[in-house]
Amino acid sequence: MYFPPDSLRALEVEANALFQIYRELYYDGQGVSSVFFWDLPDEDDPNDRGGGNNSIRAGGGDGFAGCFAIKKKVMGTRAFREGTWDSMHVVKVQATARGAGATASYKLTSTVQISLFVDHPDIGEACLAGTVTRATEATHAVVGSAGGHVANMGRMIEDMEISVRGDLDVLYMQRTRDIVSSVRKPPPPLDSRRYGQTVLPSCVGASAEHTQSLFAAIAKHAALRGDKDGDVFEG
């Protein structure tokens, strides 16, 4: 069985705690979340298969990667019979500078799967399901050793989920609503736009301005607590 090095395992534990808070706030306290970290091999050393380094080495080809996963399932609501939201975010992290001006590059690939099963006497049976996959990358400063990487990854994931949710809610749901409405005419009290509201994350605090990351605030609070208890990761 594979275990990450101690420093990376400590970061994994911290990330799980922070991501759980994020999930409770953004997903109405529902669903489950999990975070996994693993070492990446040193590209300059063909014999290095990962797991042998306790921290990222600046300028080297080594680093670490992580997977942030959330699953939310809703059963038996007035609008639909069953609905699920599955999001998986894989992040690859590599150091670009160390010391006082430490920075790291982050490559994020996110996949969101959503499904809705409707069984209503006014419109009959219907199923809406789809997958959205997106990727982005950025370089950020690593501030503090207790939550710098987690805060950077978390903010990228948060922004990605807000963007994907917006497209699902405004573009895909609206388009599906228009198609269904052209085939079946529900009575006025039934608003098919409500079919996805209890499955999609509520995005508390999200807005068009979105200048303050909720995840970053959570990580900053944890970093302050970690500074008192000792560093958990050399990043």
Secondary structure, DSSP 8 states (H G I E B T S, - for coil): -----HHHHHHHHHHHHHHHHHHHHHTTT-SEEEEEEEEE--TT-TT--SS--SS--TTSS-EEEEEEEEEEEEES-SS-SEEEEEEEEEEEEEEEE-GGG-EEEEEEEEEEEEEEEEEETTTEEEEEEEEEEEEEEEEEE---TTTHHHHHHHHHHHHHHHHHHHIIIIIIHHHHHHHHHHH----TT--GGGGGTTTS---TT--SS--S-HHHHHHHHHHHHHHHH------
